[in-house]
C-alpha cells in the first residue's frame, strides 16, 4: 500500500445573498456568487458568477469572471472575462481572454513573472 495519498479536489461555494468581510484562503477551487469585501486567495481556480462581487484583492492560479471586481487581481495562469463581467482593477496575469461585452477599466500587466507582481 502506498503512503502517498492524493488530496481530493476541494470545491468551495459562496452563495448568492452571502456577504463576507475579511480574508478567504481556499486550498482548491472556489465559486463566488455572493459578495466579498476583502481578500480571496486560492491555490486553484476562482469563478465569479454573474451575481458575484469582490471588492478587494484576488489571488489565484486561474480566474473565470462573470461578475464584478474592484481592486487588485493576480492570476498565475489564465484570466477569462465573460461578457457580463465588470472590472475596475489592476490585473496581473500571464494570459487574458476577454469576451465581447466585458467591461475592463484599469491596468493589465502580462509579464512572465506574474507571481512576483507587487502586493498592495
C-alpha positions as CSV (number, residue, x, y, z in Angstrom):
1,X,0.0,0.0,0.0
2,X,1.4,3.4,-1.0
3,X,2.0,6.0,1.7
4,X,1.4,8.9,-0.8
5,X,-2.3,9.8,-1.0
6,X,-3.8,12.3,-3.3
7,X,-5.7,15.1,-1.6
8,X,-9.2,15.1,-3.1
9,X,-10.3,18.2,-5.0
10,X,-11.8,20.8,-2.8
11,X,-14.6,22.9,-4.2
12,X,-15.9,25.9,-2.2
13,X,-19.0,28.0,-2.8
14,X,-20.0,31.4,-1.6
15,X,-23.7,31.6,-2.4
16,X,-25.9,34.4,-3.7
17,X,-27.1,36.6,-0.8
18,X,-24.0,35.9,1.3
19,X,-21.6,38.8,2.3
20,X,-18.2,38.1,3.8
21,X,-15.9,40.8,5.1
22,X,-12.3,39.7,5.6
23,X,-9.8,37.2,4.1
24,X,-10.6,33.9,2.5
25,X,-7.9,31.3,1.8
26,X,-9.0,28.2,-0.2
27,X,-6.9,25.1,-0.8
28,X,-8.8,24.4,-4.0
29,X,-11.3,25.9,-6.4
30,X,-13.9,28.5,-5.2
31,X,-17.0,29.8,-6.8
32,X,-18.4,33.2,-5.7
33,X,-22.0,34.1,-6.3
34,X,-22.2,36.4,-3.2
35,X,-20.2,39.5,-2.1
36,X,-16.7,39.5,-0.6
37,X,-15.2,42.7,0.8
38,X,-11.5,41.8,1.4
39,X,-9.0,39.3,0.0
40,X,-9.7,36.0,-1.7
41,X,-6.8,33.6,-2.2
42,X,-7.0,30.2,-3.9
43,X,-4.4,27.6,-4.9
44,X,-6.8,26.7,-7.7
45,X,-9.4,28.4,-9.9
46,X,-11.7,31.2,-8.8
47,X,-15.0,31.5,-10.6
48,X,-17.0,34.7,-10.0
49,X,-20.6,34.2,-11.1
50,X,-22.8,36.9,-12.7
51,X,-24.1,37.9,-9.2
52,X,-20.7,37.7,-7.6
53,X,-19.0,40.9,-6.3
54,X,-15.5,41.2,-5.0
55,X,-14.1,44.5,-3.5
56,X,-10.5,43.9,-2.6
57,X,-7.8,41.6,-3.8
58,X,-8.0,38.3,-5.7
59,X,-5.0,35.9,-5.9
60,X,-5.3,32.5,-7.6
61,X,-4.0,30.1,-10.3
62,X,-6.7,30.9,-12.8
63,X,-9.9,33.0,-12.9
64,X,-13.2,32.9,-14.7
65,X,-15.0,36.2,-14.1
66,X,-18.7,36.9,-15.0
67,X,-19.4,39.3,-12.1
68,X,-17.9,42.5,-10.7
69,X,-14.4,43.1,-9.3
70,X,-12.9,46.3,-7.9
71,X,-9.3,46.1,-6.6
72,X,-6.3,44.1,-7.5
73,X,-6.3,40.7,-9.3
74,X,-3.2,38.5,-9.5
75,X,-3.6,35.3,-11.6
76,X,-0.7,33.0,-12.3
77,X,-2.1,31.5,-15.5
78,X,-5.3,32.3,-17.5
79,X,-7.8,35.1,-16.7
80,X,-11.1,34.8,-18.6
81,X,-13.5,37.8,-18.6
82,X,-17.0,36.8,-19.6
83,X,-19.4,39.2,-21.5
84,X,-21.2,40.1,-18.2
85,X,-18.0,41.0,-16.3
86,X,-17.3,44.5,-14.9
87,X,-13.8,45.1,-13.7
88,X,-12.1,48.2,-12.2
89,X,-8.7,46.6,-11.3
90,X,-5.0,46.3,-11.6
91,X,-4.7,42.9,-13.3
92,X,-1.5,40.8,-13.3
93,X,-1.9,37.7,-15.4
94,X,0.1,35.5,-17.9
95,X,-2.8,35.1,-20.3
96,X,-6.0,37.1,-20.8
97,X,-9.2,36.2,-22.7
98,X,-11.9,38.9,-23.0
99,X,-15.4,38.1,-24.4
100,X,-17.3,40.9,-26.3
101,X,-19.3,42.9,-23.9
102,X,-16.9,42.7,-20.9
103,X,-16.0,46.0,-19.3
104,X,-12.4,46.4,-18.2
105,X,-11.2,49.6,-16.6
106,X,-7.7,49.7,-15.2
107,X,-4.3,48.4,-15.8
108,X,-3.2,45.0,-17.2
109,X,0.3,43.6,-16.8
110,X,1.1,40.3,-18.6
111,X,4.7,40.0,-17.6
112,X,6.2,36.5,-17.4
113,X,6.7,36.7,-13.6
114,X,3.1,37.5,-12.6
115,X,3.5,35.6,-9.3
116,X,6.1,38.2,-8.3
117,X,3.7,41.2,-9.0
118,X,3.7,43.8,-6.3
119,X,1.3,43.1,-3.4
120,X,-0.7,46.1,-2.2
